[in-house]
Amino acid sequence: MHKHFICSLFIFFYFIQTGLSQTVNNKLFSFGGYGRVGVGFAPAIKGSLGRSLNLNGMGSIGGRMEEQDYLEMIAALHFTPAIDEKKTNINIQTRLALYTTQGQFLGNVTSKSFGGITFSLPEIYAEVTNIMGSNWSAWIGARLWRSNDIHIADYFYFDDHSSTGFGVTWKKTSFTVLFPGSVDTTSSLPPYFYLNIVNGTPTLGLRQRTLLIGEQQFKLNDKNMLKILAEYHQLADATLDDQTTPFNYPADNGWVLGAKHIIDLNTTLPGSFNQFSVRYGQGIANGGDGGGTKTWLTYGAPNLVTNKFSEANSITFVEHFLLNMSNKFSINGYGIYTKSRGASDSLNTSPDYLGRQVFNRKTDFAVGVRTFVYLTDWFHLMNEVAFASRKDGNQDAAQMVKFGIIPTLVPTAKRDPWARPHFRLVYTIAKYNEFAKNNLYSPYLQQIGNKSWGHYIGVKAEWWLY
């Protein structure tokens, strides 16, 4: 009995000590995030379900006012140790994202219901900057590693390297190594998977891709900056002794080159700019589709003779500008052109590794403008107009023209395109060409059928705090 008492007492004090040792008292903590939420409906659809008016395969390019609810919460720890009066900045950041592809998720959706909430962790990384007061920085983990975006099209162009890896930076020069992978074995582009023979039982396993990325920024003068990008992609050899195996892939590679120029413009109000970029990808590095720009998401069909993507390529041009003309008016606009081909010789469709027909050529083109009329400090009138065209294979191009009027309440009372939060009343209307209409080339058309016009009404909020 005495021994049991001593043992129980020891365990009790052990857990007390363990619990106390993990008590959080760090004050160097920050919290932020991004979110959008609201309701929307399409009067012409039975059930009034709200659906995006944009063309299939273009995501939010063409306007993002019909986007579904989305939430990001970011927590970070910060340390600044000083050694011999030389400071080092240390940041450890985690980002949680919540969304659903089936409509609104707040208030009436659980993770177990139809169209339930998806949780993801796009960022968990540790970063150290200005090591011992030097120009060196480094990071390890998973992060949203990207720079400029076209916010009105939710389009992070040119250098979206969001993935898992590590990187080092010296002044304006950075070198990054990424290891993107996919465990979705129903996918066949690119062949991240291979046939792994374990104990005589064929199973699909992960085939890792490695990216080596170099970036260099040049400050041309106080107003002009030039960024140069180079990437090399490598897929490991997955060749088996059994040459008849359908998942028998040799090593493959690809590369990317690009340049982006940014100029700060002189206007009545500060913050105006013009950004222009061009990027070319070859081989398995020709990715960028569905409204995204990640080069490692290989596009098109493979060459089934060589099982490689050597002949695949893609080129993208992006123009993006913001003009703050006065305290009454601002205008933000963009132009996007992407032309991509896979490794097959086909101008239309070809079989992928699983025998399914996929398009092997595509051309995307879009232009759009959002204007801001500052009626008062706290009440702004936003208007949008966009044209989008997508041509898959040798079929006709699907095209859409969309216009939006968005009266907006801005409680921060700032005459600024970036003032948030926004409380918006949204009305958008789209006109489709005959090919888009007849082939249901939009989430809206897939819901309502072959109509020439689309309408969307919503009440939305958007905010950010970083």
C-alpha positions, 0 to 999 in steps of 0.5 A, a space after each residue: 500500500 505504501 509503495 502504491 501511494 509513493 508511486 501515485 504521488 510520484 506520477 501526480 507530481 510528474 504530470 504537474 511538473 510536465 503541465 507547468 513546463 508547457 504553460 504558454 507565457 510567450 508574448 511575442 505572438 501575432 494573429 491575422 488572416 483573410 476571409 470572405 463570407 456572404 450569400 448569393 443566388 441566381 434568380 433564373 436557377 431553380 432553387 436560386 443557387 448562386 454559381 460562378 459566371 466565369 468560364 470553365 478552366 479559368 477559375 476567378 479570371 474574369 471577376 471574383 465577386 461570385 467566389 464562395 466563402 473562405 477563411 484563413 487564420 494565421 498565427 505566428 511567433 516572433 523572436 529577436 535575440 541579440 548576440 553581441 548587439 547583432 540581432 536576428 529575426 525569427 518567425 514561426 508561422 502557421 496558416 489554417 484555411 477553411 473552405 467548401 466547394 459546395 456553397 456557403 459553410 458558416 452557420 449550417 454546415 458541419 464537416 460531416 454534412 454534404 459539401 462539408 468544410 475542408 481544412 488545410 494547412 497551406 503554411 507551417 514554416 520557420 524563418 530567420 531573417 538578417 542572421 546576426 545582422 547580416 544580409 542572409 535569411 533562410 526558411 524551412 517548411 510549407 509556405 505560400 511562397 509568392 509575390 504579386 497577384 491580380 487581386 480582382 482576378 485572384 490570380 498569383 502570377 509569375 512566381 507562385 512557388 507555394 509548396 514544401 521545401 526550404 530556401 535561402 536569401 542573400 540581399 535580393 538573391 534567393 535560392 529555393 528547393 521545393 518538393 511538391 507531391 500529390 497522393 491523388 492516385 486518380 491523377 495522371 498529369 504529371 505521373 507523380 505515382 509509380 507502381 511499387 512492388 512490395 511483397 509481390 503486391 502491386 501498390 501505387 506509391 508517391 513519385 517525388 518531384 524536385 524543383 530548384 528555383 533561383 530568383 534575382 531582383 534588380 533595383 534599376 532606380 527608385 521607381 523601377 524593379 526587375 525580377 528574373 526567374 529560373 527553375 529546374 524540375 526533376 522527376 525521379 526514375 520509376 522504371 521497373 524491370 517489368 517493361 510491360 507495366 503500365 505505370 513504368 515511367 522514366 526520369 523526366 525534367 523541365 525548366 522555366 525562365 521568366 522576367 517581371 518588371 514593376 514600375 511605381 507611377 506618379 499619380 495624384 494619390 500614391 500607390 499607383 503601379 504597372 507590372 508586366 511579366 513573361 514566363 516560359 516553361 518547357 517539359 514537365 514545367 509547363 504548368 498553370 491552368 484552372 486559374 492557377 500558375 504553378 509550373 509544377 502542375 504539368 498540363 496536357 497529354 504525355 508522349 506515350 512512346 517515350 512516356 515523357 513530356 519533353 515536347 510540352 511547353 507554355 508561355 504566359 504574358 501578364 499586364 497589371 496596373 493600378 492608377 489612383 487618379 484622385 481622391 474621387 477615382 481609382 482604376 485597377 486592370 489586367 490582361 492575361 494571355 497563356 498558350 500551352 501544349 502537352 507532349 502529344 502531337 495532337 492539336 486536340 485531345 490525346 490519352 493520358 497515362 490512364 487512357 482518358 482523353 485530355 486536351 493537349 492544347 489550350 489558349 487563355 485570354 482575359 482582360 478586366 477592369 475594376 473602377 472605384 468611385 469614392 462617393 464618400 469616405 465610407 461609401 464607394 461604388 465599384 464597377 467591373 467589366 471583363 472579357 474572357 476567352 478559352 480555346 481547348 484543343 481545336 474546338 471553337 473558343 468559349 467566350 464571356 463578357 461580364 459586367 458588375 456593379 458593386 455598391 460598397 460600405 467601407 467602415 474604415 473610411 479610407 479612399 483606397 482600393 485596398 481599404 478593408 473590410 468591405 461590405 458589398 451588394 453584388 450584381 453581376 451579369 454575363 453574356 456568353 457566345 454560342 459555343 460557351 452557351 451550347 457546351 455549358 462552359 461555365 458553372 452557371 451554365 452547367 446548372 441552368 442549361 444553354 442560356 446566353 445570359 447569366 445573372 448573380 446577386 449577392 451580399 458579401 463581406 471581405 476582410 484582411 488583417 496582416 
